[in-house]
Amino acid sequence: MLQGFYNLDGIRTLYVSELLMIDPNQIVNKEYFADLDLFEFVFTIGGDAEEDTAVFVWGKNEIGQLVTAHRLIYSELEEVMVVL
């Protein structure tokens, strides 16, 4: 389950809600509008392959190039979770 929220004047508003069924070894690319001052994405992973599923998120600039500063990469998160 993928949910995207934006925050405007302290109000958290849902603007993306999508249930994705992903097959083994499948890669899914999704693009959502996020040109907002404050936004949040929530990924809920379940099922038999929960332990083997990874989420990667990259931001893009106005011409569609990936922006390194706006990324979430599973291997980096995994390192942080181990340190904590």
C-alpha positions in Angstrom: 0.0 0.0 0.0 1.3 3.4 -1.0 0.0 6.6 0.5 1.1 10.1 -0.2 0.2 13.1 2.0 0.8 16.8 1.8 0.7 19.3 4.6 -0.9 22.7 4.1 -1.4 24.9 7.1 -1.0 22.0 9.6 -3.6 19.8 7.9 -2.3 16.4 6.6 -4.2 15.6 3.4 -4.2 12.3 1.6 -3.6 12.8 -2.2 -2.2 9.4 -3.3 -3.6 6.0 -2.2 -2.7 3.0 -4.2 -2.7 -0.8 -3.5 0.1 -2.4 -5.5 0.3 -6.2 -6.0 3.8 -7.0 -7.1 5.0 -10.3 -8.4 8.4 -11.9 -7.4 11.4 -10.2 -9.0 9.1 -7.4 -10.4 10.2 -3.8 -10.4 7.5 -1.1 -10.3 8.1 2.5 -11.2 5.5 5.1 -10.1 5.6 8.9 -10.5 3.5 11.2 -8.3 3.3 15.0 -8.2 5.2 16.2 -5.1 6.0 19.9 -5.8 4.9 20.8 -2.3 6.6 22.5 0.6 5.9 19.5 2.9 4.9 16.0 1.8 5.1 12.4 3.2 4.9 9.0 1.6 3.9 5.9 3.6 4.8 2.4 2.3 3.0 -0.5 4.0 4.5 -3.9 2.9 2.9 -7.2 3.8 2.5 -10.7 2.5 4.8 -13.7 2.1 7.6 -11.7 0.6 7.6 -8.9 3.1 11.2 -9.7 4.3 12.4 -9.7 0.6 10.8 -6.5 -0.5 12.7 -3.2 -0.8 11.5 0.3 -1.5 13.5 3.0 -3.3 12.4 6.6 -3.7 14.0 9.3 -5.8 13.0 12.9 -6.4 13.2 14.6 -9.8 13.9 18.1 -10.7 11.7 20.2 -13.0 13.3 18.7 -16.1 12.9 15.1 -14.9 16.5 14.3 -13.7 16.9 12.4 -10.5 17.9 14.5 -7.5 20.3 12.8 -5.2 19.3 15.0 -2.2 15.7 13.7 -2.4 16.2 10.0 -2.2 15.4 7.0 0.0 17.5 3.9 -0.7 16.9 0.7 1.0 20.5 -0.1 1.7 21.1 3.2 3.4 18.0 2.7 5.5 19.1 -0.8 6.4 22.5 0.6 7.6 20.7 3.3 9.7 18.3 0.7 11.3 21.3 -1.5 12.2 23.1 1.4 13.9 20.1 2.4 15.9 
